[in-house]
Each structure stands twice: as structure tokens, then as C-alpha cells.
Amino acid sequence: MAGFFAVLVFSFSVTGPIFLIIVLGVFFMRIGLINDAFVEVGSRLVFNVALPVLLFTSISKTRFEDAANVDVVLFGAAATLIAFILLEIAAKRLVSEPSERGIVVQGSFRSNMGIIGLAYCVNAYGNSGLAAASLYLAFVTMLYNVLSVITLNRSLDKHKGLVSVVKSIVTNPIIISIVLALLVSWLGINLPGLVLQSSQYFANMTLPLALLCSGASLNFKAMQSSLKATMTASVFKLIVLPVAFVIGGYLMGFRGMDLGLLLLMTTAPTAAASYVMVRAMGGNATLAANIIVVTTLGSILTTSIGIMVLKGYGLM
């Protein structure tokens, strides 16, 4: 009984703070303490400055060879590609509206690793978890962008070129910061104390601000439409893919933080960027928003259960 209670406390210590800050974001939005302008500016600040600084600060102080298990990164990329192919096949059978199939596919595999995934890893493993998750984030995010364009082009009959995808990747502040940090770490460059302390101020505000903005941007009214497609994507995102990734990782021999990383990054909810891309390409943006809302709320529960199972069996 004591062992179960310890696992329960650990699970809550990972997901509880995130849930609380998201709920505060919803509450502050309702009472007018923050508004749409705050969310828009705050989200841009997080994506363009605070999150890149957080990742750079963490990785640059970590030994290059310890930044991540490369095998986990390669497995995550390969598993994502296989999942994408299977989701494309499943969507043809489960989603009746052709124009919504790409939205469901994207919503099923594209995780919000940059905010909630990282927050999970930090709460579970501290700075070592942040460093390990960062390289995984960089490589898999690039794959997410390419696969999202492919599936949306196919279902929406759009023609967004490969050049624009490559441009969005090489100009992504998160990816740039990770590449620079790995270079600094590999070369053994010692950054001045002033730079490190200043960047730490930005780093410290990243996750709280990002989670507040995530909560404030949730639109519960949007959940009233496209319910079947929303639930299809949510089940894949929150249950099917995390289970498949964890089982696959276990069979590959991953244990401890490596297996925990796969769980925490795949149980993170659908990325907010999926809504932006669908809206820009003229798709059903309401459906994309629905998937984000449901998976954001459901992720807290499924992640907690996943942590309890892995922790209970001594695998995490």
C-alpha cells in the first residue's frame, strides 16, 4: 500500500502543477485578469525568446554526449513515421469527411512537446530530463512539420511546397537554439556568468507563462461540433500512440528515463501549432481546436495513469 501511495504521489507531482497552472489560465481569462492580447503576445514571447533561451541554457551546460540517448531519438522518429502511415490508413476508414482526415491524422501524432512535454520531463527528471528531451524535441519536431504538410495537402487538396516547409524548419527559433547549444556544449565553451544569469531569468518564466497561455486559449464552446472526428483523434493521441511507443521502446530495451521520455513526450496533448496550420490552409479550424482542447484536458489523466504503470513496475 505504501508503494502504491508513493507511485501516486510521484505521478501527481509530475502532472498536478501543470494541471493547476492550466486551470489558472482558464480562470484568469474568465475573470478578465488576462485577455486575448496577453495570450497572443505571451505565446509569441515564449516561442521566439523564452523557450529557445530555456533550451539553450539547459543544453549548453550539459555534456554533449549526455544531451540525449541518440537511440531514443532515432526510435522516436521511426515510430512517428510508422504511426503516421498507419494513421493515414485508419483515417480513411474511420473519418467519413475526406477534408477532415488530414486534421485527424495531424491531431493524432503531433504532440505539444515544446511546452507540456518539456514540463512533464522537467517535473519528472529535473534538468537532466530537460536536456534529454531537447534533442528529441528538435529532431521529431522537424518530422512533425513535414508530415503535417503532407497529410493536410492530401486531404485539403492544397499545395504548400517543400521549400516553405524547409524554411519554417531552419528558421524555427527552438531548433536554432538547440543546434547552437549543442555546438557550445560540444566545443566546451564556458559562457560568461552575466549571460548565464540573464538567460536564466528568461528560462525560469518560460513554462509558467506558456502553460497560462495554453489554459487561457482553450475554447470549450468549440467542442460542440465534429465530435466523432475529435474523439477519434483524441483516442489515438492519448491512448493508442503512447501505448504503442512505450511497448516498442520497452522491446527495444529502453528503461528508466529513456522509457519515461517516450511516455511523457507522446502523452503530451496535440500541439497548438496544428490549429495554426489548419487555419492557414483553409481547413476545419474548429475541429483542430476541438482536438487540442480534449487532448489537453485528457493528457493530465492518461499521463498520470501511464506514470503510475511504469513507475509501479520499476520501468521509469
N, C-alpha and C positions, 0 to 999 in steps of 0.2 A: 504493500500500500504506500509506503514511504517512497519507493522507487517511482511509482506512478505519479505521485504528487510532485516529485522533483522534475519529472518529464513535463508535467502540465505547467509548472512554474516557468521552466525554460521556454516552452512553446509560447506562453503568454508574454514573456519578456521580449520575444522577437517581434510578435505581431501586435501586441497591445499598444505600445507607444505610437505605432503607425496609424492604427485604427483611431486612437484618440485625437491625433492631430488632424486627420482627415475629417472627423466629426466636428472638430472645432472650426475647420474651414467652412463646412456647411453652415454651422451655427453663426459664425461671423458674417457670412454672406446674407443670411436671413435677417439679421438684426441691423444690417447696413454698416457694420464696422469696416468691412471691405466691400469693394464693388467690382464690376467687370473691368474697369480701367486698371485697378490694382492687380487683378488676376492676369491681365494681358501683359502689363509691364513686368510684373513679378516673374511670369513664365519666361519672358524674353531674357530677363536678367539671369535666371537660373540656367537656361540653355546656353546662352552666349558667354557668360562670365563665371558665375558661381560654381556650377557643376564642373566645367573644364578645370577651374582652379583647384577644386577638391580632388579631382583625379590626378592632376599634375603633382600636387603637394604630396599625396599619398605614395604614388608610384616612384617619384624622383628620390624619395628617401628609402626605397626598398631595393635590395639587391636584384639585379636584372634577372638572374636565374630563379629567383623566388617569386617573381611577379605573378606567375600563374603556371599551372601544370599544362604544358602545351598539348598533351594528350586529351585533356578535358576540353580544351578549346576546339581541337580537331573533331572530337566526338560530337560536341555541341553543334558545330557547323554541319557535319554529315547528317546528324539526326534531324536537324532543322530542314535540310534539303529533302530527306526521305519523307518527313512529315508533310511537307508542302505538296509533294506528288500525291500522297495518299489523300490529303485533304481535297485536292482538286478532283480526284475521282469520287470521293464521298459527297462533295457538294453537288455534283451532277445528279446524284440520286436523292439527296435529302432536301435540296433547295429548289423549289419549283420555278421561281423567277430567275431567269438567266442573268439579269443585270445585278442581282444581289449575291451571286455565287462568289465573285471575287472579294466582296466585302466580308462575307462569312469566312472565307479562307484566310484573308489577312487578319481578321479579328481573332482567329483561332491560333495562329502561330506567332504573332508579333507581340512580344512581351514589353512591358514598361520597365525594362531593366535599368535604365539610367536613373530612375527616381526610386520606385518602390523596390525593385530588385536589389539595388545597391543598399537601400535602407534595411532590407531583410538581412543581407550579408553582414553589414556593419553591426547590427544588433546581435547577430548570432556569433560572429567571429572577431569583431573589432577591426583594427587597422589591417590585420593580415587578411581578413575576409574581403575588405575593400580592395586591397592590392590584387588579390587572386581574381576577383570579379571583373576588374577593369579591362584586362586584356581580352577576356571572354566577351565583355560588352563591346569592345571595339570591333572585333572580327565578326561577331554574329550580327551586330547592328548593320554592318555593310551588306551582309547577306539578306537581312530583312528588307532593306531598301530595294534591292534588285528584285527579289521575289514578289514584293508588294506591287511593284510596277508591272511585272509580268502578269500577275493574276487580275489586276484591275484593268489593264489594257485588254486582256482577253474578254472579260465579262462585260465591260462597258464599251467595248469596241472603240477604244481610244488609241492614240499612237504617240505616247510620250517616249521620246528617243532615248537611246542608251547614253548619249552624250550628257543629257541633263541629269541622268542618274549618277554617272561618274562625277559630274561637277558637284552634285549635292553631297557625295561621299567625301571628296578631297577638300571641300570647304566646311565640313562639319566640325564645329569647334571642339566637340568631345573627342573625336578621332584625332584631330590635330594635337590636342593637349596630351593624349595618351602616347602618341608617337614621340613627341618632344620629351615627355617624362621618361620613357624607356631609353631614349638616347642619353639623357642626363645620367640616368641610373647606370647604364652600361659603361659610359665613359668615366664614371666615378667623380663627376663634377660636384663640388660642395658649394651649394648656393649660399649667398650672404644671409646672415641672420635676419636682417631687415626685410629681405624678400620673403623668407620663410614665415616670419611672424605676420607680415601684412597679408600674405596669401592665406594663412590660417584663419584670419578673421572672415574672409570670404567663404572658406571651406566650412566653417562652423555654422554658417547661416543657410547653407545650401539645402539640406534635406528638410529642415522645418519649413522653410519658405516654399519649397517645391510641393510638399505634402499639403500645406494650407491651400495653395493654389489648386491642387488636384481636387480637394474637397469642395472648394468654392465653385469649381467649374462643373460639378455634377449636376445634371439636369434630369430630375426624376419624372417630369412630365413627358419627356421623350420616350419613356419606357412603354407607353400605351400602344405603340404601333409596332408592326413587324415582330411580334412576339415569338413566333416559331423560329424564324431565322436567328433572332437574338439568342434564344436558348440553345439552339444547335451550336452556334459559335462558342457560347459560354461553357457548355459541357466539354467540348473539345479543349478549350483553353484551360479550364480549371481542373479537369479530371483526367481526360484521356491522354493528352500530351505529357503532363507531369509524370503520370504513372509509367508511360512508355519510356520517357527519358531516364527515370530513376532505375527502372528494371534493366534497361540497356546499359546504363552506367555501372550497375552492380555486376552484370555479367561481364563487363569489360575489366572488372577488378577495382573500380573506384570505391574508396571508402573515406570516412571522416569528412574533412572539409570539401574534398573534391565532389563527393556524392551530395553533400549538403548544398554546394554551389549549384549543381544541376537542378535540385529541387527548388531552391529559392528563386532562381532566375526564370524557371519555367512556370512556377505558380504565380509569378507577378502578373497583374492584370494586363489587358490589352493596352498597348501604347496609345497615348493621346495623339501621336503623330498619324495614326491610322485615320482618324477623323479628318485631319487637315488634308491628307492626300485624297481621300474620297471626295471631300467637298471641292477641292481644286479640279478634280477630274469630272465633276458633274454627276457623281453617283448619289445614292441614297444616304445622305449625311446623317439623317435621323437614325437609321439602322446602325451606322458606325458609332454614333453617340450612345445608343442603347447598349451595345456590346461593351463599351467602356464602362458605363455605369454598373451593369450587372457584374462584370468581372472584377471591378474594383471592390465592390462590396463582398462578393463571394470569395475573393482571393484571401481575405483575412481568415475565413473559416477553413478553406481547403489547405492553406499553408500551415495553419495550426495543426490540423489533422496529420498532414504529411510529416511535420517535425516530430509529432508525438510517436508516429510509427517508426521512423528512422532512429530517433533517439531511444525509443523503447527497446529496439533490437541492437542498440550499440553501433549503429552504422553511420551516425552523423557526428 
